[in-house]
Structures are given as structure tokens and as C-alpha cells.
Amino acid sequence: MNSHGPGGDLEHRLAVTLSRGTWLASAVIALGLLLPSLTQQGARIVTVGLALLILLPVLRVMLMLVAFLRARDFPLTAVAVLVLAIIGLSLAVGSLSAHHRF
């Protein structure tokens, strides 16, 4: 058993991943906000930073899916797959609605 207890290692890894991801996304956004005075790429860099922030919860679900599969916890694996499917469906519907005005 690890020093974090059962399931604690997963929580620790997720916390570290999300923390580092948040810092990275924040740094990218800050860089994008500083660059407009130097270049036209500032808005694109800010967009990349915001996309990273949005993707962090998706990354968490994906990491949990892998952990549940390794633990052979199939009910929670199914829940993680369902959450990812809902996110994917939401992205598809959002993309379609952006291209086709209803």
C-alpha cells in the first residue's frame, strides 16, 4: 500500500496533474495577454490557454477511466465512459450548431 492510502495515489496524481495544468494554462493566458503589444498572436495564445483550462476536467475523467480499468472497477469505468461520451456529444452538437444556425 502506498503512503496515500487506497485510492489516495490516484487522487494525488490527479491533484498534481490539475494543479500543474492550471499553472500552465494560466501562464499561457498571461503570455497571450502580454503579447498583443508585440505581435498579433496574443489573442490566439489566450485562446490556447483557455482551451487548456477547459480540457483539464476532461483529462481528469480520462485519467480516472484508465485507473478504473486497471482496478477492474467496471461500474465506475462505465460511468467514466458515459461522461466522456456526453462531453463528446456536447462538442459535436456545439460544433454543428455553430455551423448551422437553427
Number of C-alpha atoms within 10 A of each C-alpha: 8 8 7 11 9 10 11 13 14 16 14 12 13 18 13 12 16 17 13 12 18 18 13 15 24 17 14 20 24 15 16 21 16 15 16 14 9 8 10 11 13 20 17 14 21 22 15 16 23 16 13 19 19 13 13 17 13 14 17 17 18 17 17 19 22 13 16 19 16 11 11 11 12 13 11 16 21 14 14 21 16 12 16 17 12 12 13 12 12 12 12 12 12 12 11 12 11 10 9 8 6 6
